[in-house]
Amino acid sequence: VQLVESGGGLVQPGGSLRLSCAASGFTFSSATMSWYRQAPGKERELVAFITSAGGSTNYADSVKGRFTISRDNAKNTVYLQMNNLKPEDTAVYYCYALQFRAWGQGTQVTVSS
């Protein structure tokens, strides 16, 4: 089981980024996929999740209306579109495959002017 995140970087407040998580080694289409984040000195927190067929999504209150999770089961990839980024969104972002209890290595997102 392997999850590889990409798309992180440095962005100014109000900017946008799209994170990607490429999955391999398991039946991606059967997995509920999540994005978590961990800021320095804080616990890892759930940002968003999407069910296996993409029919249901849920978001942390802090990102509702700004972030969108989506998936392409044909490409074994889950995405996190992040708009109107704020300094408090700065963290390492991880994807997670629920049924397989698998984590990616994380990608750093820094929001700063």
C-alpha positions as CSV (number, residue, x, y, z in Angstrom):
1,V,0.0,0.0,0.0
2,Q,1.5,3.4,-1.0
3,L,0.1,6.9,-0.9
4,V,2.1,9.8,-2.4
5,E,1.1,13.4,-1.8
6,S,2.1,16.3,-4.0
7,G,1.2,19.9,-4.7
8,G,2.2,21.6,-1.5
9,G,4.3,24.7,-1.4
10,L,4.4,28.3,-0.3
11,V,1.4,30.5,-1.1
12,Q,0.3,34.0,-0.1
13,P,-2.8,34.5,2.0
14,G,-5.9,34.3,-0.2
15,G,-4.1,32.1,-2.7
16,S,-4.9,28.6,-3.8
17,L,-3.3,25.2,-4.0
18,R,-4.4,21.8,-5.2
19,L,-3.0,18.7,-3.4
20,S,-2.9,15.3,-5.0
21,C,-2.6,11.9,-3.5
22,A,-1.7,9.0,-5.8
23,A,-2.6,5.6,-4.4
24,S,-1.2,2.2,-5.3
25,G,-1.2,-1.3,-3.9
26,F,-4.8,-1.6,-2.9
27,T,-8.3,-1.3,-4.4
28,F,-8.5,2.5,-4.3
29,S,-12.2,2.6,-5.5
30,S,-13.2,0.7,-2.3
31,A,-11.5,3.1,0.1
32,T,-12.9,6.1,1.9
33,M,-10.1,8.7,1.5
34,S,-9.3,11.5,3.9
35,W,-7.0,14.5,4.1
36,Y,-5.5,15.3,7.5
37,R,-3.2,18.1,8.5
38,Q,-0.7,18.7,11.4
39,A,0.6,22.1,12.3
40,P,3.7,22.5,14.4
41,G,3.0,21.7,18.1
42,K,-0.6,20.6,17.3
43,E,-2.3,17.3,17.0
44,R,-3.1,15.8,13.5
45,E,-6.7,16.8,12.6
46,L,-9.1,15.6,10.0
47,V,-9.7,18.2,7.2
48,A,-12.0,16.3,4.9
49,F,-13.1,12.9,3.7
50,I,-14.8,11.4,0.7
51,T,-16.5,8.0,0.4
52,S,-15.5,5.3,-2.0
53,A,-17.8,6.3,-4.9
54,G,-17.5,10.0,-4.1
55,G,-21.1,10.2,-3.1
56,S,-20.5,11.8,0.3
57,T,-18.0,14.3,1.6
58,N,-17.5,16.0,4.9
59,Y,-15.3,18.9,6.0
60,A,-13.9,20.4,9.2
61,D,-15.7,23.6,10.1
62,S,-12.5,25.5,9.7
63,V,-12.3,24.7,5.9
64,K,-15.9,24.6,4.9
65,G,-16.6,26.7,1.9
66,R,-12.9,27.0,1.1
67,F,-11.6,23.4,0.5
68,T,-13.0,20.8,-1.8
69,I,-12.1,17.1,-1.7
70,S,-12.6,15.0,-4.9
71,R,-11.4,11.7,-6.3
72,D,-10.8,10.1,-9.7
73,N,-11.1,6.4,-9.2
74,A,-9.8,5.8,-12.8
75,K,-6.5,7.5,-11.8
76,N,-6.4,6.2,-8.2
77,T,-6.0,9.8,-7.0
78,V,-7.7,11.9,-4.4
79,Y,-7.5,15.7,-4.5
80,L,-7.8,18.6,-2.1
81,Q,-8.5,22.0,-3.8
82,M,-7.7,24.7,-1.3
83,N,-8.9,28.2,-2.0
84,N,-8.7,31.5,0.1
85,L,-5.9,30.0,2.1
86,K,-5.1,31.5,5.5
87,P,-1.9,31.5,7.6
88,E,-3.6,29.1,10.0
89,D,-3.9,26.6,7.2
90,T,-0.1,26.1,7.4
91,A,0.6,22.5,8.1
92,V,1.8,19.2,6.7
93,Y,-1.1,17.6,4.8
94,Y,-1.5,13.9,4.7
95,C,-3.8,11.6,2.9
96,Y,-5.2,8.5,4.5
97,A,-7.0,5.4,3.3
98,L,-9.5,4.4,6.0
99,Q,-10.1,0.8,5.3
100,F,-6.4,0.1,4.8
101,R,-5.1,2.3,7.6
102,A,-2.5,3.7,5.3
103,W,-0.8,7.1,5.5
104,G,1.1,9.1,2.9
105,Q,4.4,10.8,3.8
106,G,2.8,14.3,3.8
107,T,3.3,17.5,1.8
108,Q,4.1,20.9,3.4
109,V,1.7,23.8,2.9
110,T,2.9,27.2,4.0
111,V,0.6,30.2,3.8
112,S,2.6,33.4,4.4
113,S,3.2,36.8,2.9
